[in-house]
Amino acid sequence: MSAYLLPAFFLGVILRTTLYRDFSMPTLRHAWLFLLGVLAELFMVFLVVRGYAPKEVVVPLGEVVSYACILSGLWLNRSLPGIPLALLGGAMNALVIFANGGHMPVDPAALERAGLGHLREALARAEDGLHVLAGEGTRLLFLGDWIPLPGRVVSPGDLLLVLGIFLWAMVPSRKGGPTMKP
């Protein structure tokens, strides 16, 4: 889903400057928490790719650290426009991942509808360490990846995250509220 976060941010900034004539960047307090969350993800990938640690151990642990940092940052910024939606989306994703032992379940039917049926075997083996094919033992699948998009399957939490980041980037957070240009 991170592939959609940057476009949502940039589209929000473009609309912010167009609709509100606001050329300032969106504010974000405690940005170091978000940076730490991203660094935890990158460090996790580094450890797995270099063979320093097994993905079965590193990925779930890395997800816990990453989500703890990012959700903390979102919580501390919850008064900003859009951030409550992003917080809810992130919490939904964290809940389903932790309920499934550190893995995000992916609905097999949604894989087919998204044109990704060829990934079924890789997901059955949890090759990326995070995503797994949903099955009988899957918990909270309604929060997992079951929404097919062209070339991708996303979760409801992913959609809320993207919408929240878009709104945060688009809506000025001044006291007195945004004023649209005529």
KOLRO-409683 format. One line per field, with one value per residue (C-alpha): residue in three letters; residue number from 0; y negated, z, x. Coordinates in pm, whole numbers. Layout:
KOLRO-409683
type <- [ALA/...];
seq <- [NUM/...];
py <- [Y/...];
pz <- [Z/...];
px <- [X/...];
***
This chain:
KOLRO-409683
type <- [MET/SER/ALA/TYR/LEU/LEU/PRO/ALA/PHE/PHE/LEU/GLY/VAL/ILE/LEU/ARG/THR/THR/LEU/TYR/ARG/ASP/PHE/SER/MET/PRO/THR/LEU/ARG/HIS/ALA/TRP/LEU/PHE/LEU/LEU/GLY/VAL/LEU/ALA/GLU/LEU/PHE/MET/VAL/PHE/LEU/VAL/VAL/ARG/GLY/TYR/ALA/PRO/LYS/GLU/VAL/VAL/VAL/PRO/LEU/GLY/GLU/VAL/VAL/SER/TYR/ALA/CYS/ILE/LEU/SER/GLY/LEU/TRP/LEU/ASN/ARG/SER/LEU/PRO/GLY/ILE/PRO/LEU/ALA/LEU/LEU/GLY/GLY/ALA/MET/ASN/ALA/LEU/VAL/ILE/PHE/ALA/ASN/GLY/GLY/HIS/MET/PRO/VAL/ASP/PRO/ALA/ALA/LEU/GLU/ARG/ALA/GLY/LEU/GLY/HIS/LEU/ARG/GLU/ALA/LEU/ALA/ARG/ALA/GLU/ASP/GLY/LEU/HIS/VAL/LEU/ALA/GLY/GLU/GLY/THR/ARG/LEU/LEU/PHE/LEU/GLY/ASP/TRP/ILE/PRO/LEU/PRO/GLY/ARG/VAL/VAL/SER/PRO/GLY/ASP/LEU/LEU/LEU/VAL/LEU/GLY/ILE/PHE/LEU/TRP/ALA/MET/VAL/PRO/SER/ARG/LYS/GLY/GLY/PRO/THR/MET/LYS/PRO];
seq <- [0/1/2/3/4/5/6/7/8/9/10/11/12/13/14/15/16/17/18/19/20/21/22/23/24/25/26/27/28/29/30/31/32/33/34/35/36/37/38/39/40/41/42/43/44/45/46/47/48/49/50/51/52/53/54/55/56/57/58/59/60/61/62/63/64/65/66/67/68/69/70/71/72/73/74/75/76/77/78/79/80/81/82/83/84/85/86/87/88/89/90/91/92/93/94/95/96/97/98/99/100/101/102/103/104/105/106/107/108/109/110/111/112/113/114/115/116/117/118/119/120/121/122/123/124/125/126/127/128/129/130/131/132/133/134/135/136/137/138/139/140/141/142/143/144/145/146/147/148/149/150/151/152/153/154/155/156/157/158/159/160/161/162/163/164/165/166/167/168/169/170/171/172/173/174/175/176/177/178/179/180/181];
py <- [0/-232/-267/-474/-687/-916/-983/-1056/-1298/-1479/-1498/-1642/-1905/-1998/-2040/-2234/-2487/-2500/-2516/-2705/-2897/-2749/-2690/-2575/-2212/-2012/-2006/-1690/-1672/-1395/-1316/-1114/-839/-797/-795/-534/-320/-335/-262/44/172/105/270/572/602/563/843/1081/1003/1034/1361/1237/1353/1569/1381/1589/1414/1075/978/1015/840/563/515/476/210/32/25/-83/-382/-482/-439/-639/-917/-915/-920/-1221/-1401/-1296/-1659/-1721/-1683/-1330/-1179/-1008/-816/-720/-614/-397/-241/-170/-22/202/330/383/573/820/867/935/1160/1373/1416/1121/1190/1004/1253/1218/1349/1601/1494/1129/1234/1387/1083/853/1062/1191/1558/1643/1526/1783/2033/1767/1645/2000/2022/1669/1585/1215/1288/1057/1166/1510/1680/1671/2007/2179/2062/1698/1450/1118/1165/875/654/831/781/867/563/627/341/380/554/526/647/406/396/157/23/-55/-261/-456/-518/-658/-870/-1003/-1099/-1263/-1472/-1563/-1688/-1867/-2045/-2336/-2297/-2664/-2783/-2941/-2671/-2658/-2923/-2824/-3067/-3215];
pz <- [0/46/-334/-298/0/-186/-478/-225/-43/-360/-498/-164/-173/-533/-441/-128/-335/-604/-388/-85/-224/65/-35/307/368/592/953/1139/1497/1618/1263/1405/1498/1133/1028/1292/1167/810/925/1115/791/594/859/855/477/506/764/556/217/352/524/873/1019/908/772/994/1297/1162/966/1251/1493/1243/1186/1560/1590/1272/1359/1717/1590/1313/1517/1801/1558/1417/1767/1863/1546/1569/1588/1230/938/797/1059/1255/936/880/1246/1214/892/1046/1357/1142/953/1272/1430/1142/1109/1479/1494/1222/1380/1205/860/642/497/129/-5/-288/-482/-470/-604/-908/-964/-947/-1210/-959/-951/-1040/-690/-514/-460/-333/-84/27/122/273/57/140/511/555/320/336/150/361/462/722/1017/909/1166/1085/706/668/776/551/184/5/-213/-569/-770/-1104/-1020/-643/-352/-63/277/414/642/339/187/509/537/184/231/563/420/122/349/580/283/123/407/571/949/1039/1323/1165/899/533/293/-68/-335/-556];
px <- [0/295/293/-26/78/319/81/-198/33/141/-214/-325/-49/-139/-506/-408/-217/-487/-800/-673/-375/-182/178/295/378/145/259/352/472/701/811/1100/851/752/1115/1194/903/1033/1388/1262/1106/1424/1641/1412/1448/1825/1853/1643/1799/2153/2066/2150/1820/1528/1227/997/1148/1251/940/687/923/993/621/561/834/727/357/431/630/391/72/230/315/-38/-187/25/-94/-461/-580/-463/-707/-717/-488/-770/-861/-497/-473/-784/-651/-313/-473/-695/-391/-194/-482/-521/-144/-95/-405/-245/97/262/116/-135/-385/-471/-801/-737/-1050/-939/-598/-767/-992/-686/-508/-254/-345/15/120/-97/187/429/170/97/466/468/769/778/744/443/164/6/-274/-590/-730/-945/-736/-728/-850/-1022/-1006/-1253/-959/-709/-627/-952/-1026/-903/-757/-580/-253/-298/-511/-560/-725/-988/-714/-498/-780/-831/-456/-440/-753/-623/-283/-454/-678/-389/-188/-484/-663/-481/-480/-508/-730/-1035/-1046/-962/-1082/-1128/-1020/-1294];
***
